[in-house]
């Protein structure tokens, strides 16, 4: 099988939605995905409540994550956070073209 080089910072032209998810790697113990967000925020009243830990880094752009406990954290390029399983959170807002890398660990 030939090895193919791709660039994680190149957003697909077809990704015009507020968010676009692309799984880069997945096996039984880990899932890695790239998320492209364009001025996105989670719907009012919506909370992610995941069964796995999630490590996320902002590669380009900016974002704010809101936690159900009331905390809002601002994230800029290079900032990362570990969100433990079961911690309810949502995307408060993102920049015009934000690229994230998310690693889900069961």
C-alpha positions as a Markdown table, in Angstrom:
| # | Residue | x | y | z |
|---|---|---|---|---|
| 1 | Unk | 0.0 | 0.0 | 0.0 |
| 2 | Unk | 1.5 | 3.4 | -1.0 |
| 3 | Unk | 2.0 | 6.0 | 1.7 |
| 4 | Unk | 0.1 | 9.2 | 1.0 |
| 5 | Unk | 1.0 | 12.6 | 2.5 |
| 6 | Unk | -1.8 | 14.9 | 3.5 |
| 7 | Unk | -1.9 | 18.3 | 5.2 |
| 8 | Unk | -4.1 | 18.6 | 8.3 |
| 9 | Unk | -4.4 | 22.4 | 7.9 |
| 10 | Unk | -5.9 | 22.1 | 4.4 |
| 11 | Unk | -9.7 | 22.4 | 4.8 |
| 12 | Unk | -11.7 | 20.7 | 2.1 |
| 13 | Unk | -13.5 | 23.1 | -0.3 |
| 14 | Unk | -16.7 | 21.2 | 0.3 |
| 15 | Unk | -16.6 | 22.0 | 4.0 |
| 16 | Unk | -18.9 | 25.0 | 3.9 |
| 17 | Unk | -21.0 | 23.9 | 6.9 |
| 18 | Unk | -20.5 | 25.3 | 10.4 |
| 19 | Unk | -18.5 | 22.1 | 11.3 |
| 20 | Unk | -16.9 | 19.4 | 9.3 |
| 21 | Unk | -15.5 | 16.2 | 10.9 |
| 22 | Unk | -12.9 | 13.9 | 9.3 |
| 23 | Unk | -11.7 | 10.7 | 11.0 |
| 24 | Unk | -7.9 | 10.5 | 10.5 |
| 25 | Unk | -7.3 | 7.3 | 12.4 |
| 26 | Unk | -9.4 | 4.9 | 14.4 |
| 27 | Unk | -8.8 | 1.6 | 16.2 |
| 28 | Unk | -10.3 | -0.1 | 19.2 |
| 29 | Unk | -8.5 | 2.2 | 21.7 |
| 30 | Unk | -8.2 | 5.6 | 20.0 |
| 31 | Unk | -10.0 | 7.8 | 17.5 |
| 32 | Unk | -8.3 | 10.9 | 16.0 |
| 33 | Unk | -10.3 | 13.4 | 14.1 |
| 34 | Unk | -9.9 | 16.8 | 12.4 |
| 35 | Unk | -12.7 | 19.3 | 12.9 |
| 36 | Unk | -13.0 | 22.4 | 10.8 |
| 37 | Unk | -15.3 | 25.0 | 12.4 |
| 38 | Unk | -16.6 | 28.1 | 10.8 |
| 39 | Unk | -18.1 | 30.6 | 13.2 |
| 40 | Unk | -19.8 | 27.6 | 15.0 |
| 41 | Unk | -21.5 | 27.3 | 18.3 |
| 42 | Unk | -23.4 | 24.4 | 19.8 |
| 43 | Unk | -27.2 | 24.8 | 19.8 |
| 44 | Unk | -28.7 | 26.4 | 22.9 |
| 45 | Unk | -29.2 | 23.8 | 25.6 |
| 46 | Unk | -27.0 | 21.2 | 23.8 |
| 47 | Unk | -24.2 | 19.5 | 25.8 |
| 48 | Unk | -21.7 | 16.9 | 24.8 |
| 49 | Unk | -21.6 | 14.2 | 27.4 |
| 50 | Unk | -19.1 | 11.7 | 26.1 |
| 51 | Unk | -18.2 | 8.2 | 27.4 |
| 52 | Unk | -14.5 | 8.7 | 26.6 |
| 53 | Unk | -11.8 | 11.2 | 27.5 |
| 54 | Unk | -11.2 | 13.8 | 24.8 |
| 55 | Unk | -7.9 | 15.6 | 24.2 |
| 56 | Unk | -8.4 | 18.6 | 21.9 |
| 57 | Unk | -6.0 | 21.2 | 20.4 |
| 58 | Unk | -6.7 | 24.3 | 18.3 |
| 59 | Unk | -4.3 | 24.1 | 15.4 |
| 60 | Unk | -5.6 | 27.2 | 13.6 |
| 61 | Unk | -8.0 | 29.9 | 14.7 |
| 62 | Unk | -9.7 | 30.3 | 18.0 |
| 63 | Unk | -12.5 | 28.8 | 20.1 |
| 64 | Unk | -14.3 | 29.0 | 23.4 |
| 65 | Unk | -15.5 | 25.9 | 25.3 |
| 66 | Unk | -18.3 | 26.2 | 27.9 |
| 67 | Unk | -18.7 | 23.7 | 30.6 |
| 68 | Unk | -22.0 | 23.0 | 32.3 |
| 69 | Unk | -20.5 | 24.0 | 35.7 |
| 70 | Unk | -20.3 | 27.5 | 34.3 |
| 71 | Unk | -16.7 | 27.8 | 33.3 |
| 72 | Unk | -15.8 | 29.2 | 29.8 |
| 73 | Unk | -12.3 | 28.6 | 28.5 |
| 74 | Unk | -10.8 | 30.6 | 25.6 |
| 75 | Unk | -8.5 | 28.7 | 23.3 |
| 76 | Unk | -6.1 | 30.0 | 20.7 |
| 77 | Unk | -3.7 | 28.4 | 18.3 |
| 78 | Unk | -1.6 | 25.8 | 20.1 |
| 79 | Unk | -3.8 | 25.6 | 23.2 |
| 80 | Unk | -5.0 | 22.2 | 24.2 |
| 81 | Unk | -7.2 | 20.7 | 26.9 |
| 82 | Unk | -8.2 | 17.3 | 28.2 |
| 83 | Unk | -11.9 | 16.9 | 28.8 |
| 84 | Unk | -12.6 | 14.0 | 31.1 |
| 85 | Unk | -15.3 | 11.6 | 30.2 |
| 86 | Unk | -18.7 | 12.6 | 31.5 |
| 87 | Unk | -17.9 | 16.3 | 31.8 |
| 88 | Unk | -20.7 | 18.1 | 30.0 |
| 89 | Unk | -19.4 | 20.8 | 27.6 |
| 90 | Unk | -20.3 | 22.6 | 24.4 |
| 91 | Unk | -18.7 | 24.9 | 21.8 |
| 92 | Unk | -19.5 | 28.4 | 22.9 |
| 93 | Unk | -18.0 | 29.9 | 19.7 |
| 94 | Unk | -15.2 | 29.5 | 17.1 |
| 95 | Unk | -13.4 | 31.8 | 14.8 |
| 96 | Unk | -14.1 | 32.1 | 11.1 |
| 97 | Unk | -11.9 | 29.2 | 10.2 |
| 98 | Unk | -10.9 | 27.1 | 13.2 |
| 99 | Unk | -9.1 | 23.7 | 12.8 |
| 100 | Unk | -9.0 | 21.4 | 15.7 |
| 101 | Unk | -7.4 | 18.0 | 16.3 |
| 102 | Unk | -9.4 | 15.8 | 18.7 |
| 103 | Unk | -8.2 | 12.5 | 20.2 |
| 104 | Unk | -10.9 | 10.3 | 21.8 |
| 105 | Unk | -9.6 | 7.8 | 24.3 |
| 106 | Unk | -12.0 | 5.1 | 25.8 |
